[in-house]
Amino acid sequence: MSDTETVSRSAVTAPAAGPAAAKPPRKLNPKIKIALGQIAVVVVWLGSWQWMSGRLIDPFFTSSPSAIGQQLLEWFRTGSIWPHLLITLQEFGAGLAIGSVAGVLVGFTLGRLPTTAAVLNPFVTVVYSMPKLALAPLFVLWFGIGFGSKIVLVGLISFFLVFYNTFTGARDVDPLFIDSLRIMGANRLTIYRRVVMPSAAVWVMTGLRIAVPQAVIGAVVGELISSNQGVGYVIANAAAFFNTTGVLAGVALVACVSVILSQLIIVLERWATRWKQG
């Protein structure tokens, strides 16, 4: 048999390399990979904590994830936590709304008025440098232990975080776009609506994303200092009775609320900046 015939028969009998054989192995979606990694971190952390509680560490000082979970379930089952949670959310929402709106307005105004911004810059820096949470007792003295002091504290925290980002975004607008609209006869309102606000939207949403968890902390700290309602009051009441499980359950609740609200802001950010993503 000749070499030519041997090669021909081998080509006939050998399996054809189809598309399936050449297809590379399927890779895991990066988002799924990140989510699995985050779940693994949480499982290891909580599992280690649960194992060490009662073995290496006294539960009186650290409690345990199972006890904290049972406490949260008990709060929600009986409904005792809902009034306090709603109070905290109302303080957070009112303070964030007032502070954010004021921050956006002042940030846009000073961002387009460089001379005025230069004059006021040292004074704004002084006020911003003040520890806002340290002013909470003073706000209680001025506005009482009710809603007022917490709203002022949350509003002040939110204002500066949103203001500085909005101010930076308003100054970061490309002058070429503004000059182009002016050449076409656009007035100041049109320039703000068509160029300045869309360009600064990313900065504004970044400020809001940073302000949300800080605003939640501000509301809870205000309740810790002086209040008879709210999640902060629940935490303070548990601490007064050396109830570690109650304290950590309240902290876990605050953390969960902050995460949920931050995710809502991320969704809002994607909607507000959809022009950039497209």
Secondary structure, DSSP 8 states (H G I E B T S, - for coil): --HHHHHHHHHHHS----HHHH-------HHHHHHHHHHHHHHHHHHHHHHHBTTTB-HHHH--HHHHHHHHHHHHHHT-SHHHHHHHHHHHHHHHHHHHHHHHHHHHHHHT-HHHHHHHHHHHHHHHHS-GGGGHHHHHHHH-SSHHHHHHHHHHHHHHHHHHHHHHHHHTS-HHHHHHHHHTT--HHHHIIIIIHHHHHHHHHHHHHHHHHHHHHHHHHHHHHS-SSSHHHHHHHHHHTT-HHHHHHHHHHHHHHHHHHHHHHHHHHHHHTHHHH-
